[in-house]
Amino acid sequence: EAAKDDYGMIFAKSNPLRDDFSQVIDKLREDGTLKGLEDKWCGANEDAKVLPEQVWDAPNGTLKGATCGTQMPMTYMKNGEPVGYEIELSLLIAKELGYRVEFTEGDFSSVLGAVSSGKADFGACSISITDERKASFDFSSPSSHGAVALVVRDVNATTDGGDVWANIANSLKRTFIDEDR
C-alpha cells in the first residue's frame, strides 16, 4: 500500500510570507489552477512546459526562491533554468502578491540551508511535509499530493519462464489500470 505524501513550500519559522503563499495556494486549488498545472507539468506535451514571463508589476520587489533541479516534474533544470510545477506555481503566487522571483538552484540540503539562513525567502523543491521538518520550518498549505510506494521482489515467486520485463509490465497494468489501485 502506498503512503500518502503532501508537498509544500518551506519558509523560515514565523515568516509572514507563509500565510500569504498558503492563501494563494488555497485559492488556486479551488479555482482549478493547481489541477491545470498538474496536467501541464505531468503531461506528455513537452511544448506546453513553458513558464510565464515575469512581466507583471511587482510593487513589493523580488523574492529569492531556492530550488533543487532534480525533482522532475516538480522542479528541474531545462536550458540552464529551473522549470516545473512548483516553479510555475511560485511565479503565479508571486504575481498575485505583487512580487517577482529570482531562483537559486542547488541540492536539497542547500535549499534547506538557504531558507533557514535567510538567504532565500522560500524553498520550492517538492518537499514532503513531515512532523520532523515542521520542527525546523514552516510550510505552506500543501501545493501538491503524492504517494510513496515500495516495490519488493518476491523471492519465492515463480515465473512461467517468460520475459521478466513483460511480467513486470503485466503486473503493473493489472494493478494500476485493470484494478485501478
MOMO-V549993 format. One record per backbone hydrogen bond with DSSP energy under -0.5 kcal/mol. CO is the residue of the C=O (numbers start at 1). NH is the residue of the N-H. If there is no record, write none. Layout:
# MOMO-V549993
co=CO nh=NH
co=CO nh=NH
This chain:
# MOMO-V549993
co=2 nh=4
co=3 nh=148
co=5 nh=146
co=6 nh=129
co=7 nh=143
co=7 nh=144
co=8 nh=127
co=9 nh=140
co=10 nh=123
co=11 nh=138
co=12 nh=15
co=14 nh=16
co=15 nh=18
co=16 nh=19
co=16 nh=20
co=17 nh=21
co=18 nh=22
co=19 nh=23
co=20 nh=24
co=21 nh=25
co=22 nh=26
co=23 nh=27
co=24 nh=28
co=25 nh=29
co=26 nh=30
co=27 nh=31
co=28 nh=33
co=28 nh=34
co=29 nh=32
co=32 nh=36
co=33 nh=37
co=34 nh=38
co=35 nh=39
co=36 nh=40
co=37 nh=41
co=38 nh=42
co=39 nh=43
co=44 nh=46
co=45 nh=48
co=46 nh=49
co=48 nh=50
co=53 nh=55
co=58 nh=61
co=61 nh=100
co=63 nh=65
co=63 nh=102
co=64 nh=121
co=64 nh=122
co=65 nh=104
co=66 nh=124
co=67 nh=106
co=68 nh=71
co=69 nh=77
co=71 nh=74
co=71 nh=75
co=73 nh=85
co=74 nh=86
co=74 nh=87
co=75 nh=71
co=76 nh=83
co=78 nh=81
co=81 nh=78
co=83 nh=76
co=84 nh=88
co=85 nh=89
co=86 nh=90
co=87 nh=91
co=88 nh=92
co=89 nh=93
co=90 nh=94
co=91 nh=95
co=92 nh=96
co=93 nh=97
co=94 nh=98
co=94 nh=99
co=95 nh=98
co=98 nh=60
co=100 nh=63
co=102 nh=65
co=104 nh=67
co=107 nh=110
co=107 nh=111
co=108 nh=112
co=109 nh=113
co=110 nh=114
co=111 nh=115
co=112 nh=116
co=113 nh=117
co=114 nh=118
co=114 nh=119
co=114 nh=120
co=115 nh=118
co=122 nh=66
co=123 nh=10
co=126 nh=128
co=127 nh=8
co=128 nh=130
co=130 nh=134
co=131 nh=135
co=132 nh=135
co=133 nh=136
co=133 nh=137
co=136 nh=13
co=138 nh=11
co=144 nh=7
co=146 nh=5
co=147 nh=149
co=148 nh=3
co=150 nh=152
co=153 nh=155
co=154 nh=157
co=163 nh=167
co=164 nh=168
co=165 nh=169
co=166 nh=170
co=167 nh=171
co=168 nh=172
co=169 nh=173
co=170 nh=174
co=171 nh=175
co=172 nh=176
co=172 nh=177
co=173 nh=177
co=173 nh=178
co=174 nh=179
co=175 nh=181
